[in-house]
Amino acid sequence: MGYSFSLGDVAYLRSGAGVAALAEVSAWPLTDPIKSVAQVRRLVGEEHAAAVLETVQLRRKAVGKLSGVDWLFTSDALQQASASIVARHRARRLAGLDVHDVTCSVGADLVEIARVARRTIGSDVDPVRLEMARHNGTAAGVAFGLARADALRPASRSGVVVADPARRDSAGRRAWKPADFAPPLDGLVEACPGRPLAIKCAPGLDFTLTPWAEEVELVSLDGQVRESCLWRGLGTGVSRRATVLRSDGTQWTVTDADPDELPTREPGEWIVDPDGAVVRAGLVRHYAARHGLWQLDDRIAYLTGDAPPPGVRAFRVLEHGPYTEKALKAVLKRHDVGRLEILVRGLDVDPDALRRRLKPRGGAEASVVLTRIGRSPVAFFCRAERIT
C-alpha cells in the first residue's frame, strides 16, 4: 500500500523547501533503510521525512516507466499508471478532441492527453491525487482543468470519456470481474450514455463481458503485454487491434481487417512466437499472413516460415521430430547442450521440471520448442536469433 500522503505532504513537496529536500535526498544511496530514515529526519524533520523518503523511492521505481517529469505519486498510483510510451500512444487517437479523464489519479494519462487534445479535464474522488496531478501537469508544462468528482457522476456533459478503473480491492487482491472494478465497468458505461469512451483495462479481461466495446485493443511494450483499451464511438472500422510498441520508438499494428488466409504447409526453416498482444487479440493468422508465415497447427499460436519478420527473436530449426524425453535427451547430448531454453504450447509440460529431468551439461546453448501438430507432440531443436 505504501505511505498514505496528506494534502499537507503534497503542499510541502511542492514548496521550495520540499523541492530542495527531494533533490538532496535523491542523490543519496538509501541502501540502509534504518540509516536512511534517520538521515532524512535530520534533514527535514519528523513531520516531512516519510513523504520525502517515499517520493524519492517511488521516483526511482518510476524510471523507465514515466518520463520527463519530477513526478509526485502514491505507490498505488504508480503501480496502476500506464507507461508514458503507452499513454502517449493512446493519446494520439484523442488528438484535437475534448477529453475528460474521469479517473485521472495523479495524471499519468492526463499529461499525455493534454499535449494533443483540444481541451482536457481530469477528475478524481481523491483530493491528494488531484493535487499531485496539478503538480505533475505544471512540471510537464501542460494545462488541464481539474475537478473533484465521482466517475459515475461525470463533471462534464460532452467529449470523450477516458477511464482507468482500479482493479484491486483494499487488500491488494486483483479483481477479474468488471463488476468488481472501481468504478464498476458497466456502471461507468451507463453513466456516459452516447459519449465516446476509451477505457483502460487489464489484458486478461474476458472481453465477452464488454459487448458495448466496438474495438478491443491489446498493447504490448518491449515484448510484455501491458494493457487493453476498450473503445466506443471513435470507430476505425475494426473490432480487434494489437499494437506493439518498443522503447526505441518503433511500433506496428495488426487488426482483424487485415487478410488472414494462410497456406497449409510442412514446418519451415524458422519458428516465430508472435507478440503476446497479437495472441491475446486473436490476430495470429492476420499477423502470419502479413509476413508470409503459416501455423504449425491451426489451434496453436506458434508460426513457421522460411523468412521471419524483422525485429523479432525467432528460432532457426536445426532438426525436429516426435517428442519424447528420451529422444530429446539424445539430441541435447549429441549437440553438447548445457544452456537450454524450453518453450511449450499445446502440451502439458512444465519447462522447469523438464529441464531438471534432462540435466543438460554441455557447453553449447540451444532452444527447444515443444508443441503438437494435430494430436502428435513434436519437438523442434532450434537456435534463437534476433532478426534485424
Salt bridges, closest charged atoms under 4 A:
GLU46 OE1 - ARG41 NE 3.28
GLU47 OE1 - HIS48 NE2 3.84
ASP98 OD2 - ARG118 NH2 2.95
ASP98 OD2 - ARG119 NH2 3.54
ASP109 OD1 - ARG90 NH2 2.49
GLU112 OE1 - ARG88 NE 3.22
GLU112 OE1 - ARG115 NE 3.34
ASP126 OD2 - ARG129 NE 3.75
GLU131 OE1 - ARG14 NH1 3.67
GLU131 OE2 - ARG134 NE 3.14
ASP150 OD2 - ARG153 NH1 3.56
ASP164 OD1 - ARG167 NH1 3.05
ASP164 OD2 - LYS200 NZ 3.15
ASP169 OD2 - ARG173 NE 3.01
GLU215 OE2 - ARG93 NH1 2.85
GLU215 OE2 - ARG241 NE 2.79
GLU217 OE2 - HIS89 NE2 2.73
GLU217 OE1 - ARG93 NH1 3.70
GLU227 OE2 - ARG90 NH1 2.16
GLU227 OE1 - LYS200 NZ 3.69
ASP258 OD2 - ARG290 NH2 2.98
ASP260 OD2 - HIS286 NE2 3.94
ASP273 OD1 - ARG345 NH1 2.83
ASP297 OD1 - ARG299 NE 3.49
ASP297 OD1 - ARG372 NH1 3.94
ASP298 OD1 - ARG299 NE 3.67
ASP306 OD2 - ARG265 NH2 3.40
GLU319 OE1 - ARG334 NH2 2.71
GLU319 OE2 - HIS335 NE2 2.76
GLU325 OE2 - ARG357 NH2 2.68
GLU341 OE1 - ARG313 NH2 2.80
ASP352 OD1 - ARG355 NH1 3.07
GLU365 OE1 - ARG339 NE 3.67
GLU385 OE2 - ARG316 NE 2.95
GLU385 OE2 - ARG383 NH2 3.09
